[in-house]
């Protein structure tokens, strides 16, 4: 089970999606997104060659980043949380997609508006944003 929230849309080319896995299976996020017709950029295994390049923006790796990881420490029981910014190539890819969307008279949509028009069903929106 994976919950998600569309955070940003880059015109009709791509979207930045926040994923919240509720279970932990191998390749779960990749499989779930591909199953609804939205494979991860750079994920040739599940998305084929079409996700390796978006209108001239190349993706040489799977564009998946664990921004926040949290768990209860097994020895102390204390909750540990780590928040890591995206790597440089991830941030560069986002900037290129944004430029592409704006340059083609597209629109970059963020926040709740991006979620409202998403073709994906969003089951994490609590209406508080």
Secondary structure, 3 states (H helix, E strand, C coil): CEEEEEEEEECCCEEEEEEEECCCCCCHHHHHHHHCCCCCCCCHHHHCHHHCEECCEECCCCCCCCCEEEEECCCCCCEEEEECCCCHHHHHHHHHHHHHHHHCCCCEEEHHHHHHCCCCCCCCCCCCC
